[in-house]
Amino acid sequence: MKGILSLLSLAVLFLNTPVAHAQESVSSTSAEASGSSGNTSYVVGQVAYKLISGSSGSAAPGVQQPFEISITELKNDLNQDLVISVYPNPSPGDLRIKTKGQFNSPLSYELQGQDGRPLKSGMILEELTLIPLNSLSGGIYILQVFDDQEVKSTFKIIKAQ
């Protein structure tokens, strides 16, 4: 009787134990890499997340927003010392074009939609130029900076929601 009771209590203990999901992810690919200093394996994917909803709102803890890191500073190909920076990217509001150095002719910009349709354009007359993006919806846009009708720099701009 004592053995059956202890076996029954062990069964109840293991049946009531929740299942753990350690390091759960939605993977798009995985591979192994090896070199002279050792081996490693890696997974490219997204950490799984769970949507939590309540009467006052909802939250989605985890990584579900795309983050893109791109270089937004470029020296042009002429012998001039001209550096063009565009920030912040992604941008929730105003986009800034900052120029450093000398340029022979006036600079201008054109902001285009993904279809190539011009949305905004203007002259770059000072070291810092603001482009208001508040009227645009969230998405990806193309910003081109011109010097005498020649494209000097092209940037992929992400407008945050």
C-alpha positions in Angstrom: 0.0 0.0 0.0 2.8 2.4 0.9 4.5 1.7 -2.5 1.3 2.3 -4.4 0.8 5.6 -2.6 4.3 6.8 -3.3 4.0 5.7 -7.0 0.7 7.6 -7.2 2.1 10.8 -5.7 5.0 10.7 -8.2 2.6 10.3 -11.1 0.6 13.2 -9.9 3.7 15.3 -9.5 5.0 14.6 -13.0 1.6 15.0 -14.7 1.0 18.4 -13.1 4.5 19.8 -14.1 4.2 22.4 -16.9 6.1 21.9 -20.1 9.0 24.3 -20.5 9.8 25.9 -23.9 13.3 27.1 -23.6 14.8 29.2 -26.5 11.7 28.8 -28.7 12.0 30.6 -32.0 10.5 30.8 -35.5 13.5 30.1 -37.6 14.0 30.9 -41.3 17.4 29.1 -41.6 20.2 27.6 -39.6 23.7 26.4 -40.3 26.9 25.3 -38.7 30.2 27.2 -39.2 33.7 25.9 -38.4 37.1 27.4 -38.5 40.6 26.9 -37.1 39.5 28.2 -33.6 36.4 26.0 -33.3 32.8 25.3 -34.4 29.5 27.0 -33.8 26.0 26.7 -35.0 23.5 29.5 -35.5 19.9 30.2 -36.3 18.4 33.1 -38.2 14.9 33.8 -37.1 12.7 35.7 -34.8 12.1 35.1 -31.1 8.5 33.8 -30.6 6.2 36.2 -28.8 2.7 36.1 -27.4 0.0 38.8 -27.8 -1.4 39.9 -24.4 -4.7 41.7 -24.6 -6.8 43.4 -21.9 -9.5 45.9 -21.5 -7.1 48.9 -21.6 -5.0 47.7 -24.6 -2.7 45.1 -25.8 1.0 44.3 -25.8 3.2 42.1 -27.9 6.4 41.4 -25.9 9.3 40.1 -27.9 11.0 41.1 -31.1 8.5 41.6 -33.9 9.4 44.9 -35.4 11.9 44.9 -38.4 15.1 46.8 -37.6 17.2 47.8 -40.5 20.7 49.3 -40.2 21.9 51.1 -43.2 24.8 53.5 -43.8 23.5 57.0 -44.3 26.7 58.9 -44.7 28.6 58.9 -48.0 31.5 60.9 -49.5 30.9 61.7 -53.1 33.2 60.5 -55.9 34.6 63.9 -56.9 37.7 65.6 -55.4 35.5 67.7 -53.2 35.2 67.1 -49.4 31.4 66.8 -49.4 29.8 64.4 -46.8 26.0 64.0 -46.8 24.3 62.5 -43.7 20.5 61.7 -43.4 19.0 61.0 -39.9 17.1 59.8 -38.0 16.4 56.7 -40.0 13.8 55.3 -39.2 12.1 58.6 -38.7 8.8 59.3 -36.9 8.6 63.0 -38.0 11.2 65.3 -39.5 14.1 63.9 -41.5 17.4 65.8 -41.4 19.9 66.2 -44.2 23.3 67.4 -43.0 26.0 68.4 -45.3 29.7 69.0 -44.5 32.3 70.4 -46.8 32.4 72.3 -50.1 30.2 71.9 -53.2 30.4 73.8 -56.4 26.8 74.0 -57.4 23.6 74.1 -55.3 22.3 70.8 -53.9 18.7 69.7 -54.1 16.7 66.7 -52.8 13.8 64.6 -54.0 11.8 62.2 -51.8 10.1 59.5 -53.8 7.6 56.7 -53.0 8.5 53.1 -53.8 7.0 53.5 -57.2 9.4 56.3 -58.0 6.8 59.0 -57.9 8.2 62.3 -56.5 6.5 63.3 -53.2 8.6 66.2 -51.9 11.5 68.2 -53.3 13.5 71.2 -52.4 16.9 73.0 -52.2 19.6 72.3 -49.7 20.8 75.8 -48.9 22.2 75.4 -45.4 24.3 72.8 -43.5 21.1 71.3 -42.0 17.9 70.9 -43.9 14.6 69.5 -42.4 12.1 67.5 -44.4 8.8 67.1 -42.7 7.4 63.6 -43.0 4.3 64.0 -40.8 2.0 64.0 -43.8 3.3 60.7 -45.1 2.2 57.3 -44.0 4.6 54.7 -42.5 6.6 52.9 -45.1 9.8 52.9 -47.2 10.8 55.9 -49.3 13.8 56.8 -51.5 15.6 60.1 -51.0 18.0 61.3 -53.7 20.4 64.2 -53.3 21.4 66.0 -56.5 24.3 68.3 -57.5 23.6 70.0 -60.8 20.9 67.5 -61.9 23.4 64.6 -61.1 22.5 62.1 -58.4 25.1 62.4 -55.6 23.6 60.1 -53.0 20.6 57.8 -52.7 19.1 56.8 -49.3 16.5 54.3 -48.3 14.3 56.1 -45.7 12.0 54.3 -43.3 9.0 56.4 -42.1 7.9 55.0 -38.7 4.2 54.7 -38.0 
